[in-house]
């Protein structure tokens, strides 16, 4: 049988064509892989941005709590910027104060047998972390500890030692305590003289400080929310206590003269 051989030139050309097709396919596969990789990288980048956004939102929500209580591994008090973290988070003094009061209230409810030292430490940490003034510790504690059922729950007797230790005989701190009571009793002025008298009996308020408050009227100690009318109402409710203290003071002076 006669075989017809293809010319060498055509065979070479055909072989080259197959090689070109193979190279083309290989290039297409490589391009496809590159496209897939690009899409994958783009997807990862998009996911990363989304996660960063979510982390940022979560950080914003937990930022204040971290500022107040500190992180598990980092000590906020050792950070030189810790005193202004709440302000940097966009929280004003009133909001920071309310947060500190609420967290202190939760702590007191969860730890009914907490010592005076532990309570003062907690309040001090919150005051510092919230960038509030030193005297705000008194208001934080008073508004967290005293409720409308203070008499029934014997709250004055329970927390008076804490206030006594916090003030440590400082008359300015005691004046701030009276101002905090004014704020607390704005809606129920009749509670004010009872609280004043009980704190006096428990040695958390000095007679001299109470009488000084009675003579001063509105002062730098008075909170803005307590207007002149409210303050006058509180002063009127406290009159029996003031008279009783003045009479007791007069009797003491008479005894000394004799």
SVG drawing of the C-alpha trace seen along z (x, -y; Angstrom):
<svg xmlns="http://www.w3.org/2000/svg" viewBox="-42 -84 52 86">
<polyline fill="none" stroke="black" stroke-width="0.4" points="0.0,0.0 1.3,-3.3 1.7,-5.9 1.6,-9.6 3.8,-11.6 2.9,-15.1 5.5,-17.6 7.8,-18.4 6.9,-22.1 3.2,-21.4 3.9,-19.1 6.1,-21.7 3.4,-24.3 0.8,-22.1 2.9,-21.3 3.6,-25.0 -0.2,-25.7 -0.9,-23.2 1.9,-24.7 0.4,-28.2 -3.1,-26.9 -1.6,-25.3 0.3,-28.5 -2.9,-30.5 -4.9,-28.2 -2.2,-28.3 -2.2,-32.1 -6.0,-32.2 -5.8,-29.9 -3.2,-32.1 -5.3,-35.2 -8.3,-33.4 -6.3,-32.5 -5.2,-36.1 -8.8,-37.4 -9.9,-34.9 -7.1,-36.0 -8.0,-39.7 -11.6,-39.0 -10.6,-37.0 -8.3,-39.8 -11.0,-42.4 -13.5,-40.3 -11.0,-40.0 -10.3,-43.7 -14.1,-44.5 -14.6,-42.0 -11.6,-43.6 -13.1,-47.0 -16.5,-45.8 -14.8,-44.1 -12.8,-47.2 -16.0,-49.3 -17.8,-46.9 -14.8,-46.8 -14.8,-50.6 -18.5,-50.7 -18.0,-48.1 -15.0,-50.0 -17.1,-53.1 -19.8,-51.4 -17.4,-49.8 -15.0,-52.7 -16.7,-54.4 -16.9,-51.2 -13.2,-50.5 -12.5,-54.1 -14.5,-53.7 -13.4,-50.2 -10.2,-49.7 -9.4,-46.9 -8.5,-43.4 -4.8,-43.7 -4.3,-47.4 -4.5,-49.7 -6.3,-52.9 -4.9,-54.8 -1.4,-54.2 -2.3,-55.9 -1.5,-59.7 -4.4,-60.3 -6.9,-58.3 -8.4,-61.3 -9.8,-62.6 -10.9,-59.4 -14.6,-60.0 -14.4,-63.5 -12.5,-62.2 -15.3,-59.8 -17.6,-62.7 -19.4,-62.5 -20.0,-65.7 -19.7,-66.1 -23.4,-65.5 -23.5,-62.3 -20.2,-61.1 -21.6,-61.8 -24.8,-59.9 -22.8,-56.9 -20.6,-56.9 -23.7,-57.1 -25.4,-54.2 -22.4,-52.0 -21.9,-52.8 -25.5,-51.9 -25.1,-48.6 -21.9,-47.9 -23.7,-48.7 -26.6,-46.5 -24.3,-43.6 -22.0,-44.1 -24.3,-45.0 -21.5,-44.1 -18.7,-46.1 -16.4,-47.9 -16.1,-51.7 -12.6,-51.4 -13.8,-49.4 -16.7,-51.7 -14.5,-54.8 -12.0,-53.2 -14.6,-52.5 -16.1,-56.0 -12.7,-57.6 -11.7,-55.5 -14.9,-56.5 -14.5,-60.1 -11.0,-60.2 -11.7,-58.1 -14.7,-60.3 -12.5,-63.5 -14.9,-64.9 -13.9,-67.2 -12.8,-65.7 -15.9,-66.9 -18.1,-65.0 -17.2,-61.8 -19.7,-62.9 -22.5,-63.4 -21.7,-60.1 -22.0,-58.2 -24.9,-60.1 -27.1,-59.7 -26.1,-56.1 -26.6,-55.1 -29.7,-57.1 -33.2,-56.2 -36.7,-57.5 -36.9,-54.6 -33.8,-55.7 -35.7,-55.8 -37.4,-52.4 -34.2,-50.8 -32.0,-52.4 -29.7,-53.7 -28.3,-56.6 -27.1,-54.4 -25.6,-52.0 -23.6,-54.5 -22.9,-57.3 -19.6,-55.6 -18.6,-55.7 -19.3,-59.5 -17.5,-60.1 -14.4,-58.3 -14.6,-60.0 -14.9,-63.5 -12.4,-62.7 -13.5,-65.8 -13.1,-68.1 -15.8,-70.8 -15.7,-71.5 -16.5,-67.9 -19.3,-68.0 -20.8,-71.1 -20.7,-69.2 -22.6,-66.4 -25.3,-68.8 -25.5,-70.1 -25.9,-66.6 -28.8,-66.1 -30.4,-69.3 -30.3,-67.8 -31.6,-64.5 -34.5,-66.1 -35.6,-68.6 -38.8,-66.6 -39.4,-65.6 -38.1,-68.5 -39.6,-66.9 -36.9,-64.2 -34.2,-66.8 -34.3,-67.6 -34.6,-63.8 -31.4,-63.1 -29.5,-66.0 -30.4,-65.0 -29.6,-61.3 -26.2,-62.1 -25.5,-64.5 -26.4,-61.7 -24.1,-59.3 -21.2,-61.8 -21.1,-62.3 -22.0,-66.0 -20.8,-68.5 -23.1,-70.9 -20.9,-73.8 -21.2,-72.9 -25.0,-72.5 -25.4,-75.9 -23.0,-77.5 -25.2,-76.1 -28.3,-77.5 -26.9,-81.0 -25.3,-81.1 -28.3,-80.7 -27.4,-79.7 -23.6,-79.5 -20.9,-78.1 -21.6,-74.7 -25.2,-74.7 -25.9,-72.8 -27.3,-74.7 -30.4,-72.5 -31.3,-73.7 -32.8,-77.1 -33.4,-79.8 -37.0,-78.8 -36.1,-75.1 -33.3,-76.0 -35.6,-78.2 -38.1,-75.4 -35.4,-73.0 -34.1,-75.6 -37.7,-76.0 -38.1,-72.3 -34.8,-72.1 -35.7,-74.9 -36.7,-72.6 -33.3,-70.9 -31.5,-74.2 -33.3,-75.6 -32.6,-72.5 -28.9,-72.7 -28.8,-76.4 -30.5,-75.8 -28.2,-73.0 -25.2,-75.2 -26.6,-78.0 -27.0,-75.5 -23.4,-74.3 -22.1,-77.9 -24.2,-78.6 -22.7,-75.5 -19.2,-76.7 -19.8,-80.1 -21.0,-78.6"/>
</svg>
